[in-house]
Amino acid sequence: MLGKTKKPENDTPFTVSKKEEAKPTPPSPRPTPTPSDEKTTIGEHISIEGQIKGEEHLVIEGALKGNVEMEKHNFTVGSNGRVDGEIRAQNVSISGQLQGTINALGKVEITNEADFYGDIKAKSISVEDGAYFKGSIELDREPHRKSNFSAAPKGPLYPDAGKAALSPSTDTKQES
């Protein structure tokens, strides 16, 4: 019985050694979550200064001064979070304080607890009633109309409207 593998009733294989001791084989490793499912949280008592690049979602509950790049993942400023910098992410949610620039490929959400100072470029944005927002918004999307403003004719919108006031009168008075 040396080195033979036996299969007991519970379907867990084990090997029998010289001393006839049964040693179960280690279980197969658990499947690891995909990077898009993972999330990192920077705690309330943590301060970071510098640039962050990542391949998973990020939540800031502490303080961050610097730029964040995670274009395929979400970035969140929690209710205790304070961020000063440029953010490039898929979706951005702000419940704390953010001062800087947001460039989102998807949506920016500013909750009623948020204080935001800066500029936003995104496909869509929502600002809850009660949020503080001071800055500019540029929505990145296709225009509704197919006309191009630069190709539009220049001049008055109604070309005949001003002619009546500028054309000479046909009523002439002759003096005798």
C-alpha positions as CSV (number, residue, x, y, z in Angstrom):
1,M,0.0,0.0,0.0
2,L,2.9,2.3,-0.4
3,G,2.2,5.4,-2.4
4,K,-1.2,4.3,-3.6
5,T,-4.1,6.8,-3.8
6,K,-7.3,5.8,-2.2
7,K,-10.7,7.4,-2.7
8,P,-12.9,7.3,0.4
9,E,-16.7,7.7,0.5
10,N,-16.6,11.5,0.7
11,D,-14.7,11.8,-2.6
12,T,-11.6,13.5,-1.1
13,P,-8.5,11.7,-2.4
14,F,-5.7,11.0,0.0
15,T,-2.3,9.2,-0.2
16,V,-1.4,6.3,2.1
17,S,2.3,6.5,3.2
18,K,4.5,3.9,5.0
19,K,2.8,4.4,8.3
20,E,-0.7,4.1,6.8
21,E,-1.6,7.7,7.7
22,A,-4.2,9.4,5.6
23,K,-3.3,12.9,4.4
24,P,-6.0,14.8,2.7
25,T,-4.9,16.8,-0.3
26,P,-5.2,20.6,0.0
27,P,-8.4,22.0,-1.3
28,S,-8.2,23.7,-4.7
29,P,-7.7,27.5,-4.4
30,R,-10.7,29.7,-4.3
31,P,-11.4,31.7,-7.5
32,T,-10.1,35.2,-7.0
33,P,-12.4,38.1,-7.8
34,T,-11.8,40.0,-11.0
35,P,-10.1,43.3,-10.6
36,S,-13.2,45.2,-11.5
37,D,-15.0,43.7,-8.5
38,E,-12.2,44.7,-6.0
39,K,-12.3,48.0,-4.0
40,T,-9.7,49.7,-2.0
41,T,-10.7,52.1,0.8
42,I,-8.4,54.8,2.2
43,G,-9.5,55.1,5.8
44,E,-10.5,58.2,7.7
45,H,-7.3,58.5,9.6
46,I,-5.0,58.1,6.5
47,S,-3.5,61.0,4.6
48,I,-1.8,60.5,1.2
49,E,0.2,63.0,-0.9
50,G,1.1,61.9,-4.4
51,Q,-0.2,60.3,-7.6
52,I,-2.4,57.2,-7.5
53,K,-2.9,54.8,-10.5
54,G,-5.1,51.8,-10.1
55,E,-6.9,48.9,-11.6
56,E,-9.7,48.6,-9.1
57,H,-12.4,50.8,-7.5
58,L,-11.1,53.4,-4.9
59,V,-12.9,55.0,-2.0
60,I,-11.3,57.9,-0.1
61,E,-12.5,58.4,3.5
62,G,-9.3,60.1,4.5
63,A,-7.3,62.9,2.9
64,L,-5.7,62.8,-0.5
65,K,-3.6,65.5,-2.2
66,G,-2.6,64.5,-5.7
67,N,-3.9,63.1,-9.0
68,V,-5.8,59.8,-9.5
69,E,-5.9,57.8,-12.7
70,M,-8.2,54.8,-13.0
71,E,-10.0,55.2,-16.2
72,K,-11.8,51.8,-16.2
73,H,-12.8,51.9,-12.5
74,N,-14.9,54.0,-10.1
75,F,-13.6,56.7,-7.7
76,T,-15.6,57.7,-4.6
77,V,-15.0,60.4,-2.1
78,G,-16.8,59.2,1.1
79,S,-18.6,61.5,3.5
80,N,-15.4,62.0,5.6
81,G,-13.1,62.2,2.5
82,R,-11.1,65.3,1.5
83,V,-9.5,65.3,-2.0
84,D,-7.4,68.0,-3.7
85,G,-6.3,67.1,-7.3
86,E,-7.2,65.8,-10.7
87,I,-9.4,62.7,-11.0
88,R,-9.6,60.5,-14.2
89,A,-12.0,57.6,-13.7
90,Q,-14.9,55.7,-15.2
91,N,-17.5,57.0,-12.7
92,V,-17.0,59.5,-9.8
93,S,-19.2,59.9,-6.7
94,I,-18.6,62.7,-4.2
95,S,-20.1,62.8,-0.7
96,G,-17.2,64.6,1.0
97,Q,-15.0,67.5,-0.1
98,L,-13.3,67.6,-3.5
99,Q,-11.4,70.5,-5.0
100,G,-10.0,70.0,-8.5
101,T,-10.8,68.6,-11.9
102,I,-12.9,65.5,-12.7
103,N,-12.6,63.8,-16.1
104,A,-15.1,60.9,-16.1
105,L,-15.8,58.6,-19.0
106,G,-19.2,57.9,-17.4
107,K,-21.2,59.6,-14.7
108,V,-20.4,62.1,-12.0
109,E,-22.6,62.0,-8.9
110,I,-22.5,64.8,-6.3
111,T,-24.5,63.9,-3.2
112,N,-26.3,66.3,-0.8
113,E,-23.4,66.0,1.6
114,A,-20.7,67.1,-0.9
115,D,-18.7,70.3,-1.2
116,F,-17.2,70.5,-4.7
117,Y,-15.0,73.2,-6.2
118,G,-13.7,72.7,-9.7
119,D,-14.4,71.6,-13.2
120,I,-16.2,68.5,-14.5
121,K,-16.1,66.8,-17.9
122,A,-18.3,63.7,-18.1
123,K,-21.0,62.0,-20.1
124,S,-23.6,62.7,-17.5
125,I,-23.9,64.4,-14.1
126,S,-26.3,64.4,-11.2
127,V,-26.2,67.0,-8.3
128,E,-28.5,66.3,-5.4
129,D,-30.4,69.0,-3.7
130,G,-28.4,70.4,-0.9
131,A,-24.9,69.8,-2.4
132,Y,-22.5,72.7,-2.7
133,F,-21.1,73.1,-6.2
134,K,-18.9,75.8,-7.6
135,G,-17.3,75.3,-11.0
136,S,-18.0,74.4,-14.6
137,I,-19.5,71.4,-16.3
138,E,-18.9,70.1,-19.8
139,L,-21.0,67.2,-20.9
140,D,-19.3,65.0,-23.4
141,R,-21.9,63.6,-25.8
142,E,-23.2,63.7,-29.3
143,P,-25.3,66.8,-30.2
144,H,-29.0,66.2,-30.7
145,R,-29.0,68.0,-34.0
146,K,-27.0,67.0,-37.0
147,S,-26.2,70.6,-38.0
148,N,-22.9,72.1,-37.3
149,F,-22.7,75.6,-35.8
150,S,-19.6,76.6,-37.8
151,A,-21.4,75.6,-41.1
152,A,-24.4,77.7,-40.3
153,P,-24.9,80.9,-42.4
154,K,-23.7,84.0,-40.7
155,G,-26.0,87.0,-40.5
156,P,-29.3,87.7,-38.9
157,L,-31.6,84.9,-38.0
158,Y,-34.5,86.5,-40.0
159,P,-32.8,88.2,-43.0
160,D,-35.9,90.1,-44.1
161,A,-36.8,91.5,-40.7
162,G,-34.4,94.5,-40.9
163,K,-35.0,95.5,-44.5
164,A,-38.2,97.4,-43.9
165,A,-36.5,99.8,-41.5
166,L,-33.5,100.4,-43.7
167,S,-35.0,100.6,-47.2
168,P,-35.8,104.1,-48.5
169,S,-39.4,105.2,-48.5
170,T,-41.3,105.0,-51.8
171,D,-43.4,107.9,-50.6
172,T,-41.8,111.0,-51.8
173,K,-43.0,114.5,-51.3
174,Q,-42.4,117.0,-54.0
175,E,-42.1,120.6,-53.2
176,S,-43.6,123.2,-55.5
